[in-house]
Amino acid sequence: MNCQQPTAAGKGILVTPTAHGNLLAGPTADFIEDKDGVCTTAQGLDHVRPMASKTIDHLPFSQVITSFAGLRAVPEGGDFIIAENAPGFIDAAGIESPGLTSAPAIGEMVAQMIVDRLHPGENTAYVPQRRGFVKVDDLSPAEWNALIAEDPAYGRMVCRCEKVTEGSIRDACRRSVPARSLDGVKRRVRAGMGRCQSGFCSPKTMEIISQELNIPFEDITKSGGRSKLITGWDKEDLQDGE
């Protein structure tokens, strides 16, 4: 196994385990002018494969589920721009590597800047703990049966790939900040994150979102905005009896 060396463009191509047991291989780092350019390319993937294989032999690239791309603004005058550059507007921009590691400290720093400027009182009703979502795959058979006895929705599997139940999806839609799209559910409980990439579970997940939030089924989106998933119903123009 060989370690990848950082470059001026970032930390290099890595093989990174996730908290959910997947592997991420990448990324590339290409300078582009298109501010909406988030496409992956064959050229980029061809570059990732041999470089990632220098770190771990025999990576199963034939089993790749999906590929991701994103944009990161790179400032010309140095990274980590954290300042009130306009009255009442705090920039946290140009956060390059190691931005993820630095995020908690940046949050505390920006929060203190806001306190120093606005002098807000302490919110004594704030609850810093967040109740996690149930992962039935982490439960023993006895614990899962007890949960089903309490709420039968936790016994109905919706996402087979990631073992996400109807109960977990309904819970995601009932939170104070509810999931309102397929991607919203995916980010919270991983329904649709597995090998079929929501090919099996998306209709049922949409049905649950529609029921919980009283949103018409045809208005459910993938990620908000205009990312609608359906344009109409099969045979919707046919009259009964035809």
Buried (B, 14 or more C-beta within 10 A) or exposed (E): EEEBEEEEBBBBBBBEEEEEEEBEBBBBBEEEEEEEEEEBEEEBBEBBBEBBBEBEEEBEEEEEEEEEBEEEEEEEEEBBBBEBEEEEEBEBEBBBBEBEEBEEEBEEEBEEBEEEEEEEEEEEEEEEEEEEBBBBEEBEEEEBEEBBEEBEBBBEBBBEBBBBBBBBBBBBBEEEEBBBBBBBBBBBBBBBBBEBBBEBBBBBBBBBBBEBBEBEBEBBBBEEEEEEBEEEEEEEEEEEEE
